[in-house]
Amino acid sequence: MSKVQAIILAGGKGSRLRPYTTVLPKPLVPIGGMPIIEVIIRQLKFFGINNIVIAVGYLAELIETYLGNGKRWGVSISYVKEEKPLGTAGAIKLVKNLSDDFIVINGDTLTNMDFRSFIHFHKKSQAIATLGIKERILKTDFGVIESQKDGSFVNYIEKPDHRSDVSLGVNVFNKQVQSFIKKNEPMNMPELFLKMRSLGKRIVCFKTDKMWLDLGRFEDLELAQEIFEKNKKKFLKG
């Protein structure tokens, strides 16, 4: 595990969390009195990932000032800076001397998934990329009607659940992925995955049942505060 790097994506503007993010970059928004990005760093450290690269952009100086070189957490932190927004995949191209395999995490993701098992799964699969996924259940607030083209009634389902597997914003890659990203050109993760798939590259999914929240919206942030306080030991191990 010590040879596996981590890249934390922390360059976004966090527009959905304004006005908080007009003065504070999203990864520094506190959760349980601690910046989200610090929770992520502590988790990486617990799983033996000590080499961490932070991809910064918006309000980069605040993130760099708070985190420094990572010494206080016993990790080594370095930075790559996006001179223009490069999307969720574009910043990977900026990182030099990548380890053979590395984990990429959105800087606003709160999860207690087992990174060690995730990386082991990736290595064993010999895939170029592994997506972290989780089943998400969405409750429909309306009665759903099924009908035929001629208008004939087929079925009436009262407020059904819709189940789908969603991306956690946590992925593991082989360093070969850099060859699919153009320098200084924006690229998001869906585009990268679809491009590699179209070229016949092996991509697999790692499904977890662990807790996960995307903290990009106010309602998610409020829920995360409550969940984090109740499960702090599960998030902050060691």
C-alpha positions as CSV (number, residue, x, y, z in Angstrom):
1,M,0.0,0.0,0.0
2,S,2.9,2.4,0.7
3,K,3.6,2.5,-3.1
4,V,0.1,3.6,-4.0
5,Q,-0.5,7.4,-4.3
6,A,-3.6,9.3,-3.8
7,I,-4.9,12.3,-5.7
8,I,-7.5,14.5,-4.0
9,L,-9.4,16.7,-6.5
10,A,-9.8,20.1,-4.7
11,G,-9.9,22.6,-7.5
12,G,-13.7,23.1,-8.0
13,K,-15.6,26.3,-7.1
14,G,-18.4,24.5,-5.2
15,S,-21.0,26.7,-6.8
16,R,-23.9,24.8,-5.2
17,L,-22.6,25.6,-1.7
18,R,-22.6,29.4,-2.1
19,P,-22.4,31.6,-0.1
20,Y,-20.1,29.4,2.0
21,T,-17.7,28.8,-0.9
22,T,-17.3,32.5,-1.9
23,V,-14.7,32.7,0.9
24,L,-13.9,29.1,1.5
25,P,-13.0,26.3,-1.0
26,K,-15.4,23.4,-0.7
27,P,-12.8,20.9,0.7
28,L,-12.2,23.2,3.7
29,V,-15.9,23.3,4.6
30,P,-16.0,21.8,8.1
31,I,-17.7,18.5,8.9
32,G,-17.9,17.8,12.7
33,G,-15.5,20.7,13.3
34,M,-12.9,19.4,10.8
35,P,-12.5,20.3,7.1
36,I,-13.7,17.5,4.8
37,I,-10.3,17.2,3.1
38,E,-8.7,16.6,6.5
39,V,-11.1,13.7,7.1
40,I,-10.0,12.2,3.8
41,I,-6.3,12.6,4.6
42,R,-6.7,10.9,7.9
43,Q,-8.5,8.0,6.2
44,L,-5.8,7.6,3.6
45,K,-3.2,7.6,6.3
46,F,-5.0,4.9,8.2
47,F,-5.0,2.7,5.1
48,G,-1.2,3.2,4.6
49,I,-1.4,5.8,1.8
50,N,1.1,8.4,2.7
51,N,1.9,10.0,-0.7
52,I,-0.9,12.5,-1.4
53,V,-1.2,15.0,-4.3
54,I,-3.8,17.7,-4.0
55,A,-5.1,19.1,-7.3
56,V,-6.0,22.7,-6.5
57,G,-7.4,25.7,-8.4
58,Y,-10.1,27.9,-6.8
59,L,-8.8,29.5,-3.6
60,A,-5.7,27.3,-3.8
61,E,-3.7,29.3,-1.4
62,L,-6.2,28.6,1.5
63,I,-5.9,24.9,0.9
64,E,-2.1,25.0,0.7
65,T,-1.9,27.1,3.8
66,Y,-4.1,24.8,5.9
67,L,-2.6,21.5,4.8
68,G,1.0,22.5,4.2
69,N,3.3,19.5,3.5
70,G,1.1,17.1,5.5
71,K,3.7,16.6,8.3
72,R,1.2,17.0,11.1
73,W,-0.7,13.9,9.8
74,G,2.4,11.9,9.1
75,V,1.9,12.1,5.3
76,S,3.7,13.8,2.4
77,I,1.5,16.3,0.6
78,S,2.4,18.0,-2.7
79,Y,0.3,20.1,-5.1
80,V,-0.5,20.5,-8.7
81,K,-2.4,23.7,-9.8
82,E,-5.0,24.0,-12.5
83,E,-4.4,27.3,-14.3
84,K,-7.8,26.8,-15.8
85,P,-10.6,24.4,-14.7
86,L,-9.6,20.9,-16.0
87,G,-12.6,18.9,-14.9
88,T,-12.6,15.8,-12.7
89,A,-10.1,13.9,-14.8
90,G,-8.0,16.6,-16.5
91,A,-5.9,17.3,-13.4
92,I,-4.5,13.7,-13.4
93,K,-2.4,14.7,-16.4
94,L,-0.6,17.3,-14.3
95,V,0.8,14.8,-11.8
96,K,4.4,13.7,-12.5
97,N,6.0,10.4,-11.5
98,L,2.7,8.6,-10.7
99,S,2.9,5.3,-9.0
100,D,1.8,2.2,-11.0
101,D,-1.6,2.4,-9.4
102,F,-3.2,5.4,-7.6
103,I,-6.5,6.3,-6.1
104,V,-8.4,9.5,-7.0
105,I,-10.9,11.0,-4.6
106,N,-13.2,14.0,-4.9
107,G,-12.4,16.5,-2.2
108,D,-16.0,16.7,-1.1
109,T,-16.7,13.0,-0.6
110,L,-17.4,11.5,2.8
111,T,-17.2,7.7,3.0
112,N,-15.9,5.1,5.3
113,M,-15.2,2.6,2.6
114,D,-12.2,0.3,2.9
115,F,-9.5,1.8,0.6
116,R,-7.2,-1.2,1.2
117,S,-9.8,-3.7,-0.1
118,F,-10.6,-1.3,-3.0
119,I,-7.1,-1.1,-4.2
120,H,-6.5,-4.9,-3.7
121,F,-9.5,-5.6,-5.9
122,H,-8.2,-3.2,-8.6
123,K,-4.8,-4.8,-8.6
124,K,-6.2,-8.3,-8.7
125,S,-8.5,-7.4,-11.6
126,Q,-5.6,-6.1,-13.7
127,A,-7.9,-3.4,-15.0
128,I,-6.8,0.0,-16.2
129,A,-9.5,1.6,-14.0
130,T,-11.8,0.6,-11.2
131,L,-14.9,2.7,-10.2
132,G,-16.1,2.8,-6.7
133,I,-19.9,2.4,-6.8
134,K,-22.9,2.0,-4.4
135,E,-26.5,1.3,-4.8
136,R,-28.7,4.4,-4.3
137,I,-32.4,4.1,-3.6
138,L,-34.5,7.1,-4.7
139,K,-38.1,7.4,-3.5
140,T,-40.6,8.6,-6.1
141,D,-43.1,11.0,-4.6
142,F,-45.8,10.2,-7.1
143,G,-47.8,7.3,-8.3
144,V,-46.2,5.9,-11.4
145,I,-48.5,4.9,-14.3
146,E,-47.6,2.4,-16.9
147,S,-49.6,2.5,-20.2
148,Q,-49.5,1.4,-23.8
149,K,-49.1,3.6,-26.8
150,D,-52.8,3.6,-27.5
151,G,-53.4,4.9,-23.9
152,S,-54.5,1.5,-22.4
153,F,-53.8,1.3,-18.7
154,V,-51.3,-1.3,-17.7
155,N,-50.3,-0.7,-14.1
156,Y,-50.4,1.8,-11.2
157,I,-47.4,1.8,-8.8
158,E,-47.7,4.0,-5.8
159,K,-44.5,5.9,-5.0
160,P,-42.0,3.2,-6.1
161,D,-38.3,3.0,-5.2
162,H,-35.8,3.4,-8.0
163,R,-32.5,1.5,-7.5
164,S,-29.4,2.3,-9.4
165,D,-25.6,2.0,-8.9
166,V,-23.9,5.4,-8.7
167,S,-20.4,6.6,-8.8
168,L,-18.8,7.4,-5.4
169,G,-16.3,9.9,-6.7
170,V,-13.6,7.5,-5.6
171,N,-11.7,5.6,-8.3
172,V,-8.5,3.6,-8.7
173,F,-6.4,3.8,-11.9
174,N,-3.3,2.4,-13.5
175,K,-0.9,5.2,-14.6
176,Q,-1.6,4.3,-18.2
177,V,-4.7,6.4,-18.0
178,Q,-2.6,9.6,-18.4
179,S,-2.1,8.7,-22.0
180,F,-5.9,9.1,-22.6
181,I,-5.9,12.7,-21.2
182,K,-4.7,15.7,-23.2
183,K,-2.5,18.2,-21.5
184,N,-4.3,21.4,-20.4
185,E,-7.6,20.3,-21.9
186,P,-10.7,19.9,-19.6
187,M,-11.9,16.3,-19.2
188,N,-14.4,14.8,-16.8
189,M,-14.5,11.3,-15.4
190,P,-17.4,10.0,-17.5
191,E,-15.6,11.2,-20.7
192,L,-12.4,9.4,-19.6
193,F,-14.1,6.1,-18.7
194,L,-16.2,6.1,-21.9
195,K,-13.1,6.9,-24.0
196,M,-11.1,4.0,-22.5
197,R,-14.0,1.6,-22.9
198,S,-14.4,2.6,-26.6
199,L,-10.7,1.6,-27.0
200,G,-11.3,-1.8,-25.5
201,K,-9.6,-1.1,-22.1
202,R,-10.6,-3.3,-19.1
203,I,-12.6,-1.3,-16.6
204,V,-14.3,-2.9,-13.5
205,C,-16.5,-1.8,-10.7
206,F,-16.0,-2.2,-6.9
207,K,-19.4,-2.1,-5.1
208,T,-19.5,-1.1,-1.5
209,D,-22.3,-1.0,1.1
210,K,-20.4,1.4,3.3
211,M,-21.6,4.9,4.1
212,W,-21.2,7.6,1.4
213,L,-22.3,11.1,0.9
214,D,-21.5,13.7,-1.8
215,L,-21.3,17.0,0.0
216,G,-21.9,19.2,-3.0
217,R,-25.4,20.4,-1.9
218,F,-26.7,22.0,1.3
219,E,-29.1,19.2,2.1
220,D,-26.3,16.6,1.8
221,L,-24.0,18.7,3.9
222,E,-26.6,19.0,6.7
223,L,-27.2,15.2,6.6
224,A,-23.5,14.6,6.6
225,Q,-23.0,16.6,9.8
226,E,-25.5,14.5,11.6
227,I,-24.1,11.2,10.2
228,F,-20.5,12.1,10.9
229,E,-21.2,13.0,14.5
230,K,-23.0,9.7,15.1
231,N,-20.3,7.6,13.4
232,K,-17.1,9.6,13.9
233,K,-15.1,6.5,15.0
234,K,-16.1,4.7,11.7
235,F,-14.8,7.7,9.6
236,L,-11.8,8.5,11.7
237,K,-10.1,5.2,12.3
238,G,-6.9,4.6,14.2
